[in-house]
Structure formats: structure tokens, C-alpha cells
Amino acid sequence: MKLPLQVTFRNMEPSPALEARVRQLAARLDRFSAHIMHCHIVVEEPHRHHHQGGLFDVKIDITVPGAQIAIQRSHPATHAHEDPYVALRDAFRAARRKLEDYEREHRGDVKVHTGLPHGRICELNADQGFGRIETDDGRLIYFHRNSVLERPFEDLNTGTEVSFVEEAGDRGPQASTVHVLS
């Protein structure tokens, strides 16, 4: 990892071997995201009064542009996390998955569902069966009588609020479907 890495041990003695493994796993995160600005890893043995059987927790905080990725691995019901290396492995696998999700969103591979655009009917030509919608940002969108769903075209009035699906038409933007908002 090229960028700042901070490793903290809580309720346990620092271990050079464990810290080396943390640094090795953290360096691998660069393969999944080149946007990592900072990474802080906390390895903790919560129940210090046990001589054996303490379950390790690993917390990873990764800073990337526009987001903070936090992994908080509580020990599972099984005792696999009695081994700090297993706890590290599981936490870094979760960090890798979250970084991959972040990168997909960052590249735009994840489709973001937004509501349909809204506007008001500003023009109606009943004789020729078309109208225009003025959007919230002031654009004019053409629509044909066949694009209107759930209501007859003849029942529309100027000023009626609608939502619509926009597409490119031969002469500019047009609404392929128009929904009248009540």
C-alpha cells in the first residue's frame, strides 16, 4: 500500500509477525482500488481475562474519495476467530468486497435508480394529437397522444403535472411514455 497505513493493537501485545501480515493484506487492497487515501486497521482481543479462547476482532477503516468504508468484524459464533490470522483474513475479504462495490459505483457500472423526470404540460394540440412538457429545468419535451398512459389524451389540460420517460426523437427529445400525476 502506497498511502498511509495505520495499524493498532488493542488489549494485546503488538506482534511483529501479525503486523507484517496486516501490511501484506493491506497492500493487496491496492489491486482492488487505486483510490485508497488512508487505511486504519485495529486488531483487538476483547476478553483479556481468558488465557485461551479469546476471539479476535478486526476493524478496518478505509478512506476513498467521497466515501468511508468501515469493516467491523465481530467474532462469529464459531471459534474460528480464536486465531488472529483467520480474523484478519475474514475482515480483509469483507474489505475487498466493499472496495469492489465502491469501484463499480465509481466507474458507473452500478445502475442508480432514480425517479422519472417531472414536468408540466405547457402546450396541447388536440387536432394533431401532440403536446409539449416543460421540465423543471426549462426544457421542452414533445409527446404524442399514444404516449399518454392511464388517461385519454382528450382529458389532459395545460398545467397538468406529469412524469415521463425521455428518449431521443428525430427532432429532439421526446417522451415515450407520459404518466399523469394526481
GISULTA-V875698 format. One record per residue. N is the residue number from 1. RES is the residue in three letters. SS is DSSP state (h for helix, s for strand, l for the rest). PHI is phi in radians with two decimals (NA if undefined). BURIAL is I if it has 24 or more other ideal C-beta (glycine too) atoms within 12 Angstrom, else O. Layout:
BEGIN
n:N res:RES ss:SS phi:PHI burial:BURIAL
n:N res:RES ss:SS phi:PHI burial:BURIAL
END
This chain:
BEGIN
n:1 res:MET ss:l phi:NA burial:I
n:2 res:LYS ss:l phi:-1.41 burial:O
n:3 res:LEU ss:l phi:-1.63 burial:O
n:4 res:PRO ss:s phi:-0.96 burial:O
n:5 res:LEU ss:s phi:-2.20 burial:I
n:6 res:GLN ss:s phi:-2.13 burial:O
n:7 res:VAL ss:s phi:-2.06 burial:I
n:8 res:THR ss:s phi:-2.22 burial:O
n:9 res:PHE ss:s phi:-1.94 burial:I
n:10 res:ARG ss:s phi:-2.11 burial:O
n:11 res:ASN ss:l phi:1.01 burial:O
n:12 res:MET ss:l phi:-2.78 burial:O
n:13 res:GLU ss:l phi:-1.31 burial:O
n:14 res:PRO ss:l phi:-1.05 burial:O
n:15 res:SER ss:l phi:-2.08 burial:O
n:16 res:PRO ss:h phi:-1.04 burial:O
n:17 res:ALA ss:h phi:-1.18 burial:O
n:18 res:LEU ss:h phi:-1.17 burial:I
n:19 res:GLU ss:h phi:-1.14 burial:O
n:20 res:ALA ss:h phi:-1.08 burial:O
n:21 res:ARG ss:h phi:-1.17 burial:I
n:22 res:VAL ss:h phi:-1.04 burial:I
n:23 res:ARG ss:h phi:-1.13 burial:O
n:24 res:GLN ss:h phi:-1.12 burial:O
n:25 res:LEU ss:h phi:-1.15 burial:I
n:26 res:ALA ss:h phi:-1.15 burial:I
n:27 res:ALA ss:h phi:-1.08 burial:O
n:28 res:ARG ss:h phi:-1.16 burial:O
n:29 res:LEU ss:h phi:-1.10 burial:I
n:30 res:ASP ss:h phi:-1.06 burial:I
n:31 res:ARG ss:h phi:-1.18 burial:O
n:32 res:PHE ss:l phi:-1.71 burial:I
n:33 res:SER ss:l phi:-2.75 burial:I
n:34 res:ALA ss:l phi:-1.59 burial:O
n:35 res:HIS ss:l phi:-1.75 burial:I
n:36 res:ILE ss:s phi:-1.19 burial:I
n:37 res:MET ss:s phi:-1.73 burial:O
n:38 res:HIS ss:s phi:-2.78 burial:O
n:39 res:CYS ss:s phi:-2.48 burial:I
n:40 res:HIS ss:s phi:-2.17 burial:I
n:41 res:ILE ss:s phi:-2.04 burial:I
n:42 res:VAL ss:s phi:-2.07 burial:I
n:43 res:VAL ss:s phi:-1.88 burial:I
n:44 res:GLU ss:s phi:-2.36 burial:I
n:45 res:GLU ss:s phi:-1.90 burial:I
n:46 res:PRO ss:l phi:-1.14 burial:I
n:47 res:HIS ss:l phi:-1.87 burial:O
n:48 res:ARG ss:l phi:-1.29 burial:O
n:49 res:HIS ss:l phi:-1.29 burial:O
n:50 res:HIS ss:l phi:-1.47 burial:O
n:51 res:HIS ss:l phi:-1.43 burial:O
n:52 res:GLN ss:l phi:-2.39 burial:O
n:53 res:GLY ss:l phi:1.50 burial:O
n:54 res:GLY ss:l phi:-1.17 burial:I
n:55 res:LEU ss:l phi:-1.71 burial:I
n:56 res:PHE ss:s phi:-1.43 burial:I
n:57 res:ASP ss:s phi:-1.93 burial:I
n:58 res:VAL ss:s phi:-2.21 burial:I
n:59 res:LYS ss:s phi:-2.05 burial:I
n:60 res:ILE ss:s phi:-2.22 burial:I
n:61 res:ASP ss:s phi:-2.04 burial:I
n:62 res:ILE ss:s phi:-2.07 burial:I
n:63 res:THR ss:s phi:-1.80 burial:O
n:64 res:VAL ss:s phi:-2.24 burial:I
n:65 res:PRO ss:l phi:-0.99 burial:O
n:66 res:GLY ss:l phi:1.38 burial:O
n:67 res:ALA ss:s phi:-2.73 burial:O
n:68 res:GLN ss:s phi:-2.17 burial:O
n:69 res:ILE ss:s phi:-1.78 burial:I
n:70 res:ALA ss:s phi:-2.14 burial:O
n:71 res:ILE ss:s phi:-2.03 burial:I
n:72 res:GLN ss:s phi:-2.15 burial:O
n:73 res:ARG ss:s phi:-1.64 burial:I
n:74 res:SER ss:l phi:-1.41 burial:O
n:75 res:HIS ss:l phi:-1.13 burial:I
n:76 res:PRO ss:l phi:-1.32 burial:O
n:77 res:ALA ss:l phi:-1.13 burial:O
n:78 res:THR ss:l phi:-1.36 burial:O
n:79 res:HIS ss:l phi:-1.71 burial:O
n:80 res:ALA ss:h phi:-1.10 burial:O
n:81 res:HIS ss:h phi:-1.50 burial:I
n:82 res:GLU ss:h phi:-1.20 burial:O
n:83 res:ASP ss:l phi:-1.67 burial:O
n:84 res:PRO ss:h phi:-1.09 burial:I
n:85 res:TYR ss:h phi:-1.20 burial:O
n:86 res:VAL ss:h phi:-1.21 burial:O
n:87 res:ALA ss:h phi:-1.08 burial:I
n:88 res:LEU ss:h phi:-1.08 burial:I
n:89 res:ARG ss:h phi:-0.97 burial:O
n:90 res:ASP ss:h phi:-1.13 burial:I
n:91 res:ALA ss:h phi:-1.16 burial:I
n:92 res:PHE ss:h phi:-1.24 burial:I
n:93 res:ARG ss:h phi:-1.12 burial:O
n:94 res:ALA ss:h phi:-1.14 burial:I
n:95 res:ALA ss:h phi:-1.10 burial:I
n:96 res:ARG ss:h phi:-1.05 burial:I
n:97 res:ARG ss:h phi:-1.08 burial:O
n:98 res:LYS ss:h phi:-1.18 burial:I
n:99 res:LEU ss:h phi:-1.14 burial:I
n:100 res:GLU ss:h phi:-1.09 burial:O
n:101 res:ASP ss:h phi:-1.08 burial:O
n:102 res:TYR ss:h phi:-1.03 burial:I
n:103 res:GLU ss:h phi:-1.12 burial:I
n:104 res:ARG ss:h phi:-1.08 burial:O
n:105 res:GLU ss:h phi:-1.16 burial:O
n:106 res:HIS ss:h phi:-1.10 burial:O
n:107 res:ARG ss:h phi:-1.36 burial:O
n:108 res:GLY ss:l phi:1.53 burial:O
n:109 res:ASP ss:l phi:-1.29 burial:O
n:110 res:VAL ss:l phi:-1.64 burial:O
n:111 res:LYS ss:l phi:-1.32 burial:O
n:112 res:VAL ss:l phi:-1.70 burial:O
n:113 res:HIS ss:l phi:-1.52 burial:O
n:114 res:THR ss:l phi:-2.02 burial:O
n:115 res:GLY ss:l phi:-1.20 burial:O
n:116 res:LEU ss:l phi:-1.18 burial:O
n:117 res:PRO ss:s phi:-1.14 burial:I
n:118 res:HIS ss:s phi:-2.01 burial:I
n:119 res:GLY ss:s phi:-3.02 burial:I
n:120 res:ARG ss:s phi:-2.20 burial:I
n:121 res:ILE ss:s phi:-1.22 burial:I
n:122 res:CYS ss:s phi:-1.93 burial:I
n:123 res:GLU ss:s phi:-2.64 burial:O
n:124 res:LEU ss:s phi:-2.34 burial:I
n:125 res:ASN ss:s phi:-2.13 burial:O
n:126 res:ALA ss:l phi:-1.13 burial:O
n:127 res:ASP ss:l phi:-1.13 burial:O
n:128 res:GLN ss:l phi:-1.73 burial:O
n:129 res:GLY ss:l phi:1.26 burial:O
n:130 res:PHE ss:s phi:-2.54 burial:I
n:131 res:GLY ss:s phi:-2.72 burial:I
n:132 res:ARG ss:s phi:-2.33 burial:I
n:133 res:ILE ss:s phi:-1.92 burial:I
n:134 res:GLU ss:s phi:-1.69 burial:I
n:135 res:THR ss:s phi:-1.38 burial:I
n:136 res:ASP ss:l phi:-1.08 burial:O
n:137 res:ASP ss:l phi:-1.67 burial:O
n:138 res:GLY ss:l phi:1.57 burial:O
n:139 res:ARG ss:l phi:-1.41 burial:O
n:140 res:LEU ss:s phi:-1.87 burial:I
n:141 res:ILE ss:s phi:-2.09 burial:I
n:142 res:TYR ss:s phi:-1.29 burial:I
n:143 res:PHE ss:s phi:-2.52 burial:I
n:144 res:HIS ss:s phi:-1.76 burial:I
n:145 res:ARG ss:h phi:-0.97 burial:O
n:146 res:ASN ss:h phi:-1.28 burial:O
n:147 res:SER ss:h phi:-1.45 burial:I
n:148 res:VAL ss:s phi:-1.38 burial:I
n:149 res:LEU ss:s phi:-1.85 burial:O
n:150 res:GLU ss:l phi:1.22 burial:O
n:151 res:ARG ss:l phi:-2.57 burial:O
n:152 res:PRO ss:l phi:-1.22 burial:O
n:153 res:PHE ss:h phi:-0.98 burial:I
n:154 res:GLU ss:h phi:-1.14 burial:O
n:155 res:ASP ss:h phi:-1.47 burial:O
n:156 res:LEU ss:l phi:-1.36 burial:I
n:157 res:ASN ss:l phi:-2.33 burial:O
n:158 res:THR ss:l phi:-1.15 burial:O
n:159 res:GLY ss:l phi:1.63 burial:O
n:160 res:THR ss:l phi:-1.18 burial:I
n:161 res:GLU ss:s phi:-1.40 burial:I
n:162 res:VAL ss:s phi:-2.42 burial:I
n:163 res:SER ss:s phi:-2.00 burial:I
n:164 res:PHE ss:s phi:-2.70 burial:I
n:165 res:VAL ss:s phi:-1.89 burial:I
n:166 res:GLU ss:s phi:-1.65 burial:I
n:167 res:GLU ss:s phi:-2.54 burial:O
n:168 res:ALA ss:s phi:-1.41 burial:O
n:169 res:GLY ss:s phi:-1.87 burial:O
n:170 res:ASP ss:l phi:-1.11 burial:O
n:171 res:ARG ss:l phi:-2.03 burial:O
n:172 res:GLY ss:s phi:2.19 burial:O
n:173 res:PRO ss:s phi:-1.20 burial:I
n:174 res:GLN ss:s phi:-2.48 burial:I
n:175 res:ALA ss:s phi:-1.68 burial:I
n:176 res:SER ss:s phi:-1.43 burial:O
n:177 res:THR ss:s phi:-2.41 burial:O
n:178 res:VAL ss:s phi:-2.26 burial:I
n:179 res:HIS ss:s phi:-1.96 burial:I
n:180 res:VAL ss:s phi:-1.37 burial:I
n:181 res:LEU ss:l phi:-1.59 burial:O
n:182 res:SER ss:l phi:-1.46 burial:O
END
